[in-house]
Amino acid sequence: MIKLFHVTKRYGRDSRALDDVSLRLHKGEFAFVTGHSGAGKSTLMRLLFAAEKPTEGEVVVAGHNVGRLERASIPILRRNIGVVFQDFKLLQQRTVFENVAFTLEVLGRPRHEIRDRVRTILRQVGLAHKSKSLPLRMSGGEQQRVAIARALVNEPMVLLADEPTGNLDTQLSLEIMALLESANARGTTVLVATHDLRLPETLGKRVITLEHGRIKSDK
């Protein structure tokens, strides 16, 4: 589902955010990528949803070679990928329902399908009662749930989460992880970038550790 073959990403001549990284995630797998700030976690995630292209090597996601994609083809790849950002990136002037519906609207789905799927995913993340609320009136944990609902409403093949619990306490972090595990149980391949080693230890998942842009360990 996700394959990297000898991937290097440079910014300038001497700055290597990733250095000869090779790894594979199988369909339906749940894994964490960890490492200190600057280790290359965010760069790796950006490569996977085609926000960046590799300088060297190949990145293949859901059958698409990211490095070879034309700009016009990137939206086709992203239809199969849900992304959860640390800073949520919610539309502050839109309600919870409208934020989650936006993904399906962009894809041109019919109104009745949008309505039904948004209602279903909001129930799954425990926010059905907040559908008319604005993000600014919600807690950080609630906003993160909205971001997860938006990422999952299209039932993506791959879910990427970059520091999804970075600003949350331990209990909320575990609740967010439970939502991601639920998506994984339904068949979605999940990759979570985090600096918090307690999460993968608690959940007993695969951990890929980056250090200075290289894979230090994978277990």
N, C-alpha and C positions, 0 to 999 in steps of 0.2 A: 504493500500500500504506500509506504514511504521508503525511498531508497536514495542514499547519497553515496557516490563513488568518487573518492579522492577529491573532495570539494575544498577549494581554497577561495576565500573572499578577501580581497585586498581593498583598502581605502588609501590611495596614494601608493608610492613605490614600496615603502617599508612597513606599513601598518597592515598586519594580517589579523582580521577579526576571526577567521577560521583558517586552519592550516592542515590540509590533507585529511579531511574528515570523511570516514566511510562508516555507514551504519544502515540498518534495515529494520523497519517496523512492519510486522505482518498485519493483515486485515484483522480487525477486532482486538488488537493489542492495546494495552494501557501502559504508558511509560512516562517517566519523569526525566527531564534534563536539568541538571543542577550545576552549580559553580558560582564562584564569587562574581561580583560586579565586574564587567569587562571580560568575562571568560568566553563570551561568544554566544550566549543563550538567545538573546534577542535577534542577533544576526541570523542564527539558524532558523528561527521562527519566521523571520521576514523572507528568507529564501523559499520557505515552504509554501507561502501564499503569494509568491511572485511579486513582493514589494521590492525585492532585490534579485539580481541574477548572479550566479557564481562567476568568479574570475577564471577559475579552472575547475574541471570535473563536471559531474552530472548530478542534477537533482530531479528525481522522478516522483511525482505525487499523483496518486489515483490514475496512473497510466500516462500522465502528461510530463514531458521533459521540460522543466521550467525554463532552463537556459535557452531553449530553442523557440519558445512561444513568441509569436508576434503579439504586439500590444492588443490587437483586436480579439485575440484568443484568450487573454487572461480572464475575462469574465466567465468564460466557459469553465475554466479550472475552478474558479472561486465559487461556482454553484455547488461544487462538491465539498467545499471546505467551510467550516464555521470557525470564526476567530473571536476569542475573548481577550480583550486588552486590559491591562492593569488599571488604566484610567477610564475604563468603561466606554468612552466615546459615544455616550447617549446624546440624542437630540433633545436639548433641554426645554425647548418650547413645544414639544410633542408629548402626549400622554404615554403611559406605559404601553397601552394597546397599540398606539400609533408607532412607537419605536420598534416593537416586535414585528408589526405588520409590514414595516418598511422593506424588509428583505424580500418578502413575497411580492410586494408591489413592484419592485424593481424587475422581478422576473416575469411580471405580467400575469400573475395568477388571478383567476376569477374571484370576485368579491366574496362569494359564499365560501369558497375554499379558504381564503384568507381569514375570514371570520372564525370558521370552525377550527382551523389549525392554531390560530393565536389563542383562542379560548382554551384549547387542549393543553398547549405548552405552558400557559400561565397557571393552570391548575397543577401541572406537574412540578412547577417550581414554587408553588405555594403563594402565588400573587394574584389569584383570580379577583380578590377583593380590592386590588390596587390598580385595576385596569385603566381607570380614569385619572389616576394621580400623575403629577408631573415629577420627573426625576429629582429636581431640587428639593422637593418636600419629603424625600425618602432617605433612609439611612444608607450607609455605605454597603452594608450587606444586602439590602433590598435592591440597590442599584446594580450590584454585581449579579444578582439573580435575573434582573431584566436583561443584562448583557448576555447571560448564558441562554436565556430564553430566545433572544434574537439570533444567537449563533446556532441554536438547535432547531428552530422552527421549520427550516427547510430540510430537516432530516439529513444532514451532511454525512458523507462517507468518512470524513476526517474532521476532528475538532482539535484546534490549536488554542492553548490557553497560556498567555504570557503573564506570569506572576499574578494569577487570578485571586490570590488571597493575601497579597502583599500588605494591604492596609487593614486587614481584619484580625480579630482576636482568634484564639484557638478554637473555640466552639463554632464560631461562624465559618472558620476555615474548613472544619470537618463537615459542616453542612454543605458547603460549596463542593467539596470533594465528593460527597454522596450524590449530588446532582450529576457530576461528571461520570461517576461510576454507573449511575442509572443509564445514562446515554450509552456508555460502553457496553452495558448488558444488552442493549437493543441493537448492537452491531457496529456502533461507531468506533473508529480507531481514534484514540485520544493520546495527545502528547502535551504534557504540562511542563512549562519552564518555571523553575522556582529556586530561590536561594535557601528556602526553609527545608532542611534535611529531615525534620520531624515528620513531614507529610508522607514521603515515600516509605519511611521506616514504619509509620503507623499503618499504612495501607498494604505494605508488603508487595509493592510493585517493582518493576524493572527500573533501575536508576542508571542513567548515562551521565557521567560527570565530565564537564569540560574544564580545562585549565589552559589559559593563554591560547585559546582557539583550537586546542587539540583534545581528543578524547583521552582522559586520564584513566577512566575505568568504565566498564559496562557490565552490570550484573543485576 
